[in-house]
Structures are given as C-alpha cells and as structure tokens.
Amino acid sequence: MSAATTLNEPFNNLEKLPHSPCVTLYHRNGRVGCGTLEREVMTGRLLHWSAVVTNGDGANDSNAQSSMPPYVAVLDEADYTTQTIQMLQTFSSNFVAGDDYGPVADGGGPLRGVLVLSTDPSSIDGVTFPSPEPLTPQGEGTPMENLSVGSSYEWNVNNNGDGLTFTDMAGIPTVYIEDSQTATYLRNVASEQANSISSDPNTAVYPSVLSEFNYYMGPSETAEGTQVTSQQCLEWRDIDGNWSPKCLPLGGNSIWAAAGSPVTLGNDNNENADDDDNSQDRPTIILSASIDSTSMFHELSPGANTAASNILSLLLAAELLGSSVNDKVLDQLYSRIIFAFFQGESYGFIGSRLFVKDVI
C-alpha cells in the first residue's frame, strides 16, 4: 500500500499492506509457528473467522473430498488463541481448497491464511488478551521441558497462557495488521463478505476482496519423510554437498564480566589481589538478566520492555557496586560476583546453558 493510497481507494495487492509476519522456529523435536505449505502463493477471500466456524457446524457430516472456495480467516488479536486456531483447522480439514482464485497445487484445505487485527484502543476495556505462552513457559508441553527445573509449575496462570507460541501451524501463513485504520477496514470487509455467504460457504465467490500470502518458511519433512529439526535445518547441505543451512540460529552474543580485578590464572600477577583472594577457585554469585523476548510476530517484540528493564536494572546494580567499592575489597569477598546478560533465554535458556558449558 503506497503512501498516497487511502482506504477509500481499492487495494490492488494486499501483499503491500504494512504487516508483521508470524515466522517458523525449528527446535530439537520439529517446528512451531506459521508459514505456507509450499513455495506457491496462498490466496483466499477475507472472511470473519466466526462465520467460518458457525457455518462449519455440520462439516463433519460432509464428504472429506468436497471442495470449498479458499478463504483467509480474519480475527481480532483477543481471539487469536489456540482454541480458535484448532477450530479453524478442524473445519478446514473436512474440505479441499477449490480453484476459484487460481490453481491450488499443495492439496491443502480452504483455510489459506490468517489476518490478526490490532484491537481499537478505545474498545479494550474489559477485553481479555490471553498470553500465547503456555502455562509452564519452557516447561511441560514445550521443547525445553526436559531442560527446565520445576517444569510442571504453572506460573503463567494469571495471563491464561494457552501455548500458541509452541503450536505447529505449518500451512497457515499468518500476519498481524497493526495500523488501526487498516484493521478497521479489513474487519468490516471480512464481516460483510462473511454475511454474504449466509448458510452456504460456496456462495458469493465473486466479487471478493482477497489476501495473498507468500511466506514459505521451510519444509516440515525431509526427502526421506523424517521430521525436520533445528539440527537438520542448520546442517543442511545443497546438492553439491556444500553447507547451506536453511535457517539461522537463535540467540546472539551473551556478555558477562566479573566485579573486581581480573581473575588470576596460572602464574599471572595481580597487584590488587592478595594471594588467592581472586583465584578462579572462589565460589561465584551470578547476577544475570535475559535480554530477549519471544512473540508470535517477531518484528513487534512486545516483550522488549521486559528485556530493557532487565538490562537497566542489572547495569545500575553494577554501576552502584563499582562506584562504591574498590577492586581490592571486592577481591577479598568470600564469593566472586559476576554480572551476565544472556541471549536466547526465551528459547530453552540458550545463552545461560552455553555459558555453563563454556566455563565448566
């Protein structure tokens, strides 16, 4: 959508609308997140998700091979939950996508994507926004459950965690529309087109406002039929045998430093340390913070405020300690103090696990 385009003008290509995509993440057991089934564009008419589910009440009695015009489910962010996605998947699984808007080569169902619309700030009073994290983040039901201490403890109860971030939605490309004016327009269009189908989803195919998705995030299975994992994705080689990973590793550079003078190693001399006061054999207290967050739409990063406050708090603690106590006093403490900022903590404690592996 160009800068000169207004909502009073027709959209020539919904692909140009400003949006943030839901991406795919590979882990040790498979994948989570969104993406198209194959490299071909997935196209469908905009329909409000509630109309699709309502009209699908008798879908289980239908012939599984029956065709249905492709559609894109439009929903508000408060409705973007695991339950909603499961309802949409269940209905779509009873049909195959028709060729009303062009050939469908992937053989998938009529659900061709999801548009998640930002909620009007003036109407959020009383609206509950469930957390997409599970009740036990990095615990039971996640790829990290065998790595987490107390993995069964449900500490995300107040936010109604439903585990959407760890749902495999391959074949359902999904984007978030943040602009409120655009969201209002799309909400109205989806509702109007949903009302026009009445009790027969096969009616009112034309004219329709459509959405196109071209978000192929990689395969779910290898050529041998095994599930693609993060290890296979990173070890991928091309037909010539050259290393050509299909994805990028999560995390970045974690940072850590010890308070006081540098750690004494071997025969190094340290004028501020008395004998073994600062040797590497001293007990260590680590003050750490996570400097990343997770999100269904990674370009938005709603958890950035949490990461920023973590970083600020730890930096202030280090500044106060360093400006109040000199190195000699710090070296004579029973335990060494280390400040650490870890990347990838939202994805299996990648930063802190690597730190432990490196220093032990």
N, C-alpha and C positions, 0 to 999 in steps of 0.2 A: 504494500500500500504506500504510494508516494506521499510526499509531504503535502502536495496540493489536493490529494484525494480527500473527500469528505464522505460521511455516511449517507449523504443524500445522493451520491453517485453509485452506480453499480460497481461491484468488485469484478475485475477481470480475472484475478487469480488470487485465491485465498492464501496461497503459499507465501505471498508477500506481506501478510499481516504480521505485525510485531508479536512475537510469541517466545516462550521458553519451552524447549522440548524435555520430555522425560526420557532419560537415557537407559542403556543396559549396563549392568555391572556383572562381571563374571566372578564367581567365588570358587572355593575348593570343591563344591558339590554340583555346580551348574551355573545358572544365571538368574538374575532378578531384573525387574524393570520393564521397559516398553520397547517397541520397535516394529517395523513392518515385517511380514513373513519372509519376503524375498526382496530383491532389488527393485522390483517394479513399483510404480506409484499406486497407492491405495486410495480410491475415490469413493465418496458416498454423499448422499444428501443429508443436510442437517436436520436432526430430529431430537426433540427433548427426550431425555432418557426415560422419564416416567411413562411417556406414551408408548415407548417400545416395550417396556416391561408389562404394562397393562394389557396391550394388545397381544402379548405373548402368553397369556394365561393358559390357553389351550394348546400351546406349541408342542407339548409332549405327546399329543394325540396325532400330530402331523407326520407326514412321510418325511423321514430324515433327508431324503434326496430332493425335496421340493425347493424351488428357487424363490428368492426374495430380493427385491431391489436393494442394492448396497446403501448403507446409511452410516452416518457419524453421530454418535451419541453426544449430546450437549448437556452439561450439568454444571451446577454451581460448586464451588470448592467445598462447601459444607457437606455436599452429597458425595464427594469423591472419597469413598470408603471401600474397604474390602468387600463388604456385603453388596454394594451397588455393582462393583465390577463382576462379582460372581453371578449376580442376577443377569447382567448383560451377556456374559459368556454363556450361561446356561441357555438363554433364549436363542442366541446366535448359533449354538451348536446343533440346533434342530433343522437348520437350513443351509443351503449353499448360496453364495452370492450370485445374483443374476448379472447379465452383461448389459444392463440398462444404460450404464455410463461408460461402456468400453469393455474390452475383453478382461476377464479375471483369470490370470494364469496360475495363481497359487492354490486354488481349490479351497480357500478358506470360507468362513461364514460371511453373512451380510454385514456384520459389525466391522467397519473398516477403520475405525479410529475413535478417539475421544477428545472433545474440546472441554477443558476445565476453565470456567469463567470466574474471574475475581468477583467477590461479593461487594455490592454497593455499600460503602462505609456508613451511609445513612440508615441502612436496614440491618445492621449487625447486632442490634440489641436483642438479647435472648437467643441468638444463634450459637449453637454449639459446634466448634470446629474440632473434630477428633484428631488425635495425633496419629500420623501414619506409621510411627514406630510401634513395635509390638509391646505387649505388657511387660515383657522382660527384655528390653533392648540388649543386644549382644548375648542373650541367654537362650532359653528354650525356644525352639522354633526358628532359630537363626543359624547361619553357617558357623557362628562362633560359640555355640552352646557348649562345646567340649573344651573351650579355652577359658571360659569365664568362671570366676569364683562366685558361688551363690547363683547359679544360672536360673534357678527356679523362682527367685524372689521377684515378685511383681511390684515394681516401683513406678510404673507408668500408669497406674490405675486412674488417678485423677484426670488425666488427659485422654482417657478412653482409648488407649493405644490398640490399634487393630491390625498391625503388621503389614500394612500396604507396601511399605518400603521393601519388604522381602517377598513380594508376590511376583511370580514369573508371568509377565503379561506380553510375552512374545506374540506378535501378530496383532497387537493393539497399540499402534502408534498414538501417543498422547501429547498434547501441548497445553500450556497454560496461557490464557489471554489476560494480561494484567491491566490494560487500558480499560477504564470503566465505561467509556462511551462505546468502544468497540464491543465490549462484553454485553452491554445492554442491547445493541443492535442484533448481535448473534443470538441472544436469548429470545428476543422477540421473533426472529426468523424461525428458529427451531420450534418454538411453540406454535406459530402459525402453520408451519408445514406438518407438525405432528397432529394438529387439529384437523387438517385436511384429509388425513388418511383414515379418520374415523375408526371403524372397526375392521377395516381391511387394509393391512400394511402394503398391499400391492397396488393401491390406487395412488393417483396424483404423483406419478413419477416425473412428469414434466408440467410446467417449468419448475425447476428446483434450484435452490442455492446449494452449491456443493463445496466440499472441502477435499483437498488433495494432500496426501502425506507421502514424503519420500525420505523416510527415516529408517533405513536398513542399518541395524546395529550389530550385525554378525549372525552366524548360524547357531542353532541350538544343538545340532548334532554334527559329528564328523562324517566323512565319506563312508566310514565303516559302521556308522549307526550308533556310535557311543556319544554320550553327552559331553559337550564342550565345557571345560572348566577353566579357571583362571590360569592354571599351569599350562594347559594345552594352548590357550589363547596367546600366552606370552612366548611359548616355544615354537609357534607356527613357522613353517618354512615354505618357501614358494616351490614351484615345480622344478626349479634348478637346484634345490637344496639349500638355498641361501636363507639365513634367518630373517624372517619378515613377520614380526608379531602383529596380530590382528587388533590388539588393544594396548592401552597404556596402563602402567602400574599405578595404583592409588598411593597417596602419600607423597611426601617430598623430603626436604631436609629437616630433620629434627635438630634441635640445638640444646646443648647442656653445658654448664660450667660450674666449677667448684668455688665456693666462697673462701677467701683467704689466699695464701700464696699457692703457687702451682704444686701439684702432688710430687713428692720426692720419689724418683725412680732410680733404682740401682745405686750408683756412686755419685749421683747429682748432688751438688751442694746448694743449700738454700739458706741464705743469711737470716731469714726471718723465722726459720723453723728450729726448734730445739730437739736435737737427736731425732727421735722417730715420731715427734708430735704430728707431723703431717705426712706420715708414710701411707702407702696405699693399703696397709692392713687395718687402718682405723675403721670403726663402724661408720656407716653413712646414712644420713637422713636426706631423702629426696623430696623436694617440693616441686611438683610438676603441674602442668596445665595442658589441656588439649587445645590445639589451635586450628581445628577444622570443625565442620559440622556436616550432617547429611540432609538431603532434601529429595523429594520426588522430582523436583525441577532444579537441577544443579546450578543453573545460571542465576537463580533468585537468592539462594542461600539465606533463608530466614533465620538460621541458627548462627549467623555471623555475629550478632550482638553478644551471644553467649561466649563465643571464641574471643571476641575483642575484650570483654570484661575479664575473662580468664587471664589473658596476656597482660592487661593493665594491672591487675591485682598482683600478679607474680613479679612484674617489673618493679612495682612500687615497694614490694617487700624486699627485693634485692637491693634497691636503692637505699632504703632506710637502714638495712643491715650494714651495707658497705660504707655509708656515711657516718655511722655511729660507732663502729667497732673497727679497729685496725687489724691487719692481717695476722700480727703476732698473737693477738687474743683469740682470733678465730682458729689459728693453728693449734692452740693449746686446749681447745674444747675436746670433750670426750669423743664426740662424733663430728665427722666432716659434713658440711651442708652443701648439697648440690641443687641447683636450680635447672629445671629441664622443661623444654617446650616440645611436645610430641605431635607429629603429623600422623594422620591416618587412624586416630583413636576411635573414630566413629565406625570404622570398618575392621573390627577384630583387633583393636589395640595394636595396629601395625607398628607405630613408632616406638612405643614402650617395649614391645616384645623384641624388636630389633636391637634396642638399646641394651636390654638384658643379655641378648645373645652376643653382642659385641664386647661387653665389659666382663662377662663371666668366663 
